[in-house]
Amino acid sequence: MLMWLSWMIKEEAYFESTAGVSASFGEMLLLVAMYFHSNQLSAIIDLVCSTLGMKIVIKPSSLSRMKTIFTQEIFTEQVVTAHAVRVPVTSNLSANITGFLPIHCIYQLLRSRAFTKHKVSIKDWIYTQICETTTPLHQQLIPLIDVYINSIITPASKSSPEATNKPITEQEILKVFQGHAGENFRQNQCSKITTQLLLLYYLLSYEEALLANSKTLAAMQRKPKSYSSLLMDQIPIKFLIRQAQGLQQELGGLHSALLRLLATNYPHLCIVDDWICEEEITGTDALLRRMLMTHSAKSHSPKQLQDAFLQLQSNHTQVMQILEHLTLLCASDLIPYAEVLTANMSQLLNVSVARRLLQTVNKLWMTLNTVMPRRLWVMTVNALQPSLKLARSHKYTQNDLMIDPLIVLRCDARVLRCPPLMDITLHMLNGYLLASKAYLNSYLKETADQDIKSSPSNAMAMQGQTETMEVTREELKNALLSAQDSAAVQILLEVCLPSEDKSPEQLEIEDSLLCNLREVQCLICCLLHQMFIADPNIAKLVHFQGYPCQLLPLTVAGIPSMHICLDFIPELIAQPELEKQIFAIQLLSHLCIQYALPKSLSMARLAINVMGTLITVLTQAKRFSFFMPTLPCLVLFCQTFPPLYEDIMSLLIQIGQVCASNVATQTRDVDPIITRLQQLKEKPKELSSAFNLFPLSVSAIKDLESLDPDVQLCHQVESTIIDIINMSVTSV
């Protein structure tokens, strides 16, 4: 039997050529030997039954003699590993090749850690096999990569932490991605795209496993090499994901596995708006447009586009014509034009540039964003820098923008009033805010070994101190992210304010509904809505910080998720700072108009009670500072909830009485006002025609400003009551 088995192994090449298949009989015997070494007797029985195509009853106990022959005389573990690494890879490996292949043997040996045990390098074999794959994807490739990554990062035993496999080098990976993304993609498409997708899966899985095992590796004082960000920047991740989406049937579960890894490691490449935009770009309408594309549309080169941009000031037509033709191209064919398009964006900020040209550039940018977002974002941010920074030739990198996403908003001020380019800027800001979160999370895990090194030698003390330091680092990270997000929101809210340096005519235009400022405000409100929905704590933090009250009508009406502010209104009103209490009441008044809900009614009652309590608590100066901006809010409360009329009128009379009692020298002036207020409360309809129920004139307001604060407040109370009565009469 020993002679026969040895002869079978020796003549395996002859059997392959006679049978005319790619599967090796020698590899099948090798696989049986590996199962014996790992004591997987049931797997051997299944292998025999599936090979013969019949069900055979085999008792595991009857295989003991054969196990001895295989493991001790023919295929010792050292012989198995040495033989396996010399086995040629399967050319054009795909799911169409059936039988037992070298990949099955290598997989089992990796699982049993035989290669690391006997210090046999398997890296070159795995890399070569990945390069020799095509569609449909063989089902053993993904498990092979997973177990290979595990053998690189996790040692076989704690006693020998150096017993690991070597990772694939960056040079080997870059070699596969040369000439990617639309340039030579259609040549040798199936094999090349499969190899690229598998290497992308390897890279993302490797980085995820490295972060997941960071604590264990730090405790073992091991730190496997991480792939550089420069390498990841050169890989067209989004383009490859798009290709995988179109090859889902041929790739099996690879596409879904890549999406999971992408959402974990690169959340900024999984923005919902991008997927929706991608569906539009790859839809039927786009296909029909490309079918009607003329030859001239395909003939424009990047140099021609650059020349047209140089003549933009004198001739818009040529640039517009080329850009319109480029909109008919597919996303991958637009890649050569990306650098020219972004480099000339600053020219589009001139007042004379047509709106249609700006919208076309926006459309092309969004199309390019589906295939090369990271590189495109960096080029765009650098192109939109203010002219002073451009003169210094300072170029931001991907890493700079992930560390400080607010760099995106340090652009040319004209971008903030150019809706098509502001749309692009907000898209990049959202992406880099997400990227920054992922970057800080990974950085925290990568530097976990610092906690281990700085801990004391005592085991229990080390564990307790390490956990404390980890919590502290996590809290600091969350605080940094919250500060970063809130700073971005505050800057965007400031952008929504009308420009102070504009002429009266320009300010009048900005006040209209059809203006650039209004469009920019709508774009910003959309982004803020997404941010508030993703993390309601951002909304809470921003409103506890406060912002200009003139923006409240815009934010409450323009951000649909503002209703969540009703949850923390009681906490905001309870703040000791008077400014926050004022802001809370002003915010609540606009929320009541927008969301006339029972919860809003209860919050309005709370605000009225708080205002009533503060009347007698505040000093004269603080009372004036508090009630002057909050009294107009009572009109909005009454407008939304008429049942509050009695409580509000009583509050107003009480405010007037307190003010009158504190103006001893001006009692004669104030008493008639208090009398009128009392009469207005008791008989508003009968007396509405007896008083001048209109707002005060400008001259009257100036006269009031020279009066005592309590007198001014009394007049403000009267004005508020008149507004409530006018509002009631108008609504009737």
ZITARA-V789105 format. One record per backbone hydrogen bond with DSSP energy under -1.0 kcal/mol. CO is the residue of the C=O (numbers start at 1). NH is the residue of the N-H. E is the energy in kcal/mol with one decimal. If there is no record, write none. Layout:
co-><CO/CO>
nh-><NH/NH>
e-><E/E>
This chain:
co-><1/2/3/4/5/6/7/9/11/12/13/14/15/16/16/24/25/26/27/28/29/30/31/32/33/34/35/36/39/40/41/42/43/44/45/46/47/48/49/49/59/60/63/64/65/66/67/68/69/69/70/76/77/78/79/80/81/84/93/94/100/101/101/102/103/104/105/106/107/108/109/113/114/115/122/123/124/125/126/127/128/132/136/138/140/141/142/143/144/145/146/147/148/149/150/151/160/162/163/169/170/171/179/184/188/189/190/191/192/193/194/195/196/197/198/199/200/201/202/203/204/205/206/207/208/209/211/213/214/215/216/217/228/229/232/235/236/237/238/239/240/241/242/247/250/251/253/254/255/256/257/258/259/260/261/262/266/267/271/272/273/274/275/276/277/278/283/284/285/286/287/288/301/302/303/304/305/306/309/311/316/317/318/319/320/321/322/323/325/326/334/335/337/338/339/340/342/345/346/347/350/354/355/356/357/358/359/360/361/362/363/364/365/367/368/368/372/373/374/375/376/377/378/379/380/384/386/387/389/390/397/398/399/400/404/405/407/412/414/415/418/419/420/421/422/423/424/425/426/427/428/429/430/431/432/433/434/435/436/437/438/439/440/441/442/443/445/447/448/449/450/452/458/459/460/461/462/463/464/465/466/467/468/469/470/471/472/473/474/475/476/477/478/479/480/481/482/483/484/485/486/487/488/489/490/491/492/494/503/504/505/506/507/509/515/516/517/518/519/520/521/522/523/524/525/526/527/528/529/530/531/535/536/537/538/539/540/541/542/548/549/551/552/553/554/555/559/561/562/563/564/568/569/570/572/577/578/579/580/581/582/583/584/585/586/587/588/589/590/591/595/597/598/599/600/601/602/603/604/605/606/607/608/609/610/614/619/620/621/622/623/624/627/630/631/633/634/635/636/637/641/642/644/645/646/647/648/649/650/651/652/653/654/655/656/657/660/666/667/670/671/672/673/674/675/676/677/678/679/683/687/691/692/697/698/699/700/701/704/708/709/710/711/712/713/714/715/716/717/718/719/720/721/722/723/724/725/726/727/728>
nh-><5/6/7/8/9/10/11/12/15/16/17/18/19/20/21/28/29/30/31/32/33/34/35/36/37/38/40/39/41/44/45/46/47/48/49/50/51/52/53/54/62/63/67/68/69/70/71/72/73/74/75/80/81/82/83/84/85/87/134/97/24/104/105/106/107/108/109/110/111/112/114/117/118/120/126/127/128/129/130/131/132/93/95/141/144/145/146/147/148/149/150/151/152/153/154/165/163/164/156/173/174/175/184/187/192/193/194/195/196/197/198/199/200/201/202/203/204/205/206/207/208/209/210/211/212/213/214/217/218/219/220/222/232/233/235/237/240/241/242/243/244/245/246/251/137/254/257/258/259/260/261/262/263/264/265/266/269/270/275/276/277/278/279/280/281/282/287/288/289/290/291/292/305/306/307/308/309/310/312/315/320/321/322/323/324/325/326/327/328/329/337/338/341/342/343/344/345/348/349/350/353/358/359/360/361/362/363/364/365/366/367/368/369/370/371/372/376/377/378/379/380/381/382/383/384/412/390/391/394/393/401/402/403/404/407/408/410/415/417/418/422/423/424/425/426/427/428/429/430/431/432/433/434/435/436/437/438/439/440/441/442/443/444/445/446/447/448/450/452/453/454/455/462/463/464/465/466/467/468/469/470/471/472/473/474/475/476/477/478/479/480/481/482/483/484/485/486/487/488/489/490/491/492/493/494/495/496/497/507/508/509/510/511/512/519/520/521/522/523/524/525/526/527/528/529/530/531/532/533/534/535/538/540/541/542/543/544/545/546/551/552/555/556/557/558/559/562/564/565/566/567/572/573/574/575/581/582/583/584/585/586/587/588/589/590/591/592/593/594/595/597/601/602/603/604/605/606/607/608/609/610/611/612/613/614/618/623/624/625/626/627/628/631/633/634/637/638/639/640/641/644/645/648/649/650/651/652/653/654/655/656/657/658/659/660/661/663/670/671/674/675/676/677/678/679/680/681/682/683/687/691/693/694/701/702/703/704/705/707/712/713/714/715/716/717/718/719/720/721/722/723/724/725/726/727/728/729/730/731/732>
e-><-2.5/-2.3/-2.3/-2.3/-2.0/-2.2/-2.4/-1.0/-1.9/-2.1/-2.1/-2.2/-2.5/-2.0/-1.1/-1.0/-1.8/-2.2/-2.3/-2.2/-2.3/-2.1/-2.2/-2.1/-2.3/-2.0/-2.8/-1.1/-1.2/-1.3/-2.0/-2.2/-2.1/-2.4/-2.4/-2.5/-2.0/-2.4/-1.5/-1.3/-1.5/-1.6/-2.4/-1.7/-1.9/-2.6/-2.7/-2.0/-1.2/-2.1/-2.6/-2.7/-2.2/-2.3/-2.5/-2.7/-1.7/-1.0/-2.3/-1.4/-1.0/-1.2/-1.2/-2.7/-2.1/-2.0/-2.4/-2.4/-2.2/-1.9/-2.2/-1.7/-2.0/-3.0/-2.1/-2.5/-2.4/-2.4/-2.3/-1.9/-1.0/-2.7/-2.7/-1.6/-1.8/-2.3/-2.3/-2.4/-2.0/-2.5/-2.0/-1.7/-1.1/-2.1/-2.4/-1.6/-1.8/-2.2/-1.1/-1.7/-2.8/-1.7/-1.0/-1.0/-1.9/-2.6/-1.7/-2.1/-2.5/-2.3/-2.3/-2.3/-2.2/-2.5/-2.4/-2.5/-2.6/-2.5/-2.5/-2.4/-2.0/-2.7/-2.3/-1.9/-2.4/-1.8/-1.2/-2.7/-2.3/-2.3/-1.7/-3.3/-1.5/-2.1/-1.0/-2.1/-2.4/-2.3/-2.0/-2.0/-2.5/-2.0/-1.3/-2.0/-3.3/-1.8/-1.9/-2.4/-2.1/-2.0/-2.1/-2.6/-2.4/-1.4/-2.8/-2.6/-2.0/-1.7/-1.4/-2.2/-2.6/-2.4/-1.9/-1.7/-2.2/-2.3/-1.5/-2.4/-2.1/-1.9/-1.6/-1.3/-1.8/-2.2/-2.5/-2.1/-2.0/-1.7/-1.6/-2.5/-2.5/-2.5/-2.1/-2.7/-2.4/-1.9/-2.1/-1.4/-1.4/-1.5/-1.7/-1.5/-2.4/-2.5/-2.2/-1.2/-1.6/-1.3/-1.2/-1.1/-1.4/-1.5/-2.4/-2.0/-2.1/-2.2/-2.1/-2.4/-2.5/-2.3/-1.7/-2.5/-2.0/-1.3/-1.7/-2.4/-2.1/-2.7/-1.8/-2.1/-2.3/-2.7/-2.0/-1.7/-1.9/-2.6/-2.1/-1.9/-1.3/-1.3/-1.9/-1.7/-2.0/-2.2/-1.7/-1.8/-1.5/-1.9/-1.3/-1.7/-2.7/-2.4/-1.1/-2.3/-2.7/-1.8/-2.2/-2.4/-2.5/-2.0/-2.8/-2.2/-1.7/-2.5/-2.3/-1.4/-1.9/-2.6/-2.5/-2.2/-2.3/-2.5/-2.2/-1.7/-2.7/-1.9/-1.4/-1.5/-1.1/-2.5/-1.9/-1.0/-2.6/-2.3/-2.3/-2.6/-2.4/-2.1/-1.9/-2.6/-2.3/-2.2/-2.3/-2.6/-2.2/-2.5/-2.4/-2.2/-2.4/-2.3/-2.3/-2.5/-2.4/-2.4/-2.3/-2.7/-2.7/-2.1/-1.9/-2.3/-2.6/-2.3/-2.2/-2.5/-2.0/-1.8/-1.1/-1.2/-2.5/-2.0/-1.7/-2.2/-1.4/-1.2/-1.8/-2.6/-2.6/-1.9/-2.1/-2.5/-2.5/-1.9/-1.8/-2.7/-2.2/-1.8/-2.3/-2.7/-2.2/-2.3/-2.0/-2.0/-1.9/-2.7/-2.7/-2.0/-1.8/-1.8/-2.0/-1.8/-1.4/-2.8/-2.5/-1.5/-2.7/-2.0/-1.9/-1.7/-2.0/-1.6/-1.4/-2.1/-2.8/-1.5/-1.2/-1.6/-2.4/-2.4/-2.3/-2.1/-2.4/-2.7/-2.6/-2.2/-1.5/-2.1/-2.5/-1.4/-2.0/-3.5/-2.1/-2.1/-2.2/-2.1/-2.4/-2.3/-2.0/-2.4/-2.3/-2.4/-2.5/-2.5/-2.3/-2.1/-2.2/-2.1/-3.1/-2.3/-2.3/-2.3/-2.6/-1.7/-2.4/-1.1/-1.3/-2.0/-2.4/-2.3/-2.0/-3.1/-2.0/-2.3/-2.6/-2.7/-2.3/-2.0/-2.4/-2.4/-2.2/-2.4/-2.4/-2.4/-2.3/-2.3/-2.4/-2.2/-1.4/-1.9/-3.4/-2.2/-2.5/-2.4/-2.6/-2.4/-2.3/-2.8/-2.0/-2.0/-3.2/-1.7/-1.2/-1.5/-2.0/-2.0/-2.1/-1.9/-1.9/-1.7/-1.7/-2.5/-2.5/-2.1/-2.2/-2.0/-2.3/-2.3/-2.4/-2.2/-2.4/-2.4/-2.2/-2.2/-2.5/-2.9/-2.5/-2.3/-2.7/-2.6/-2.2/-1.7>
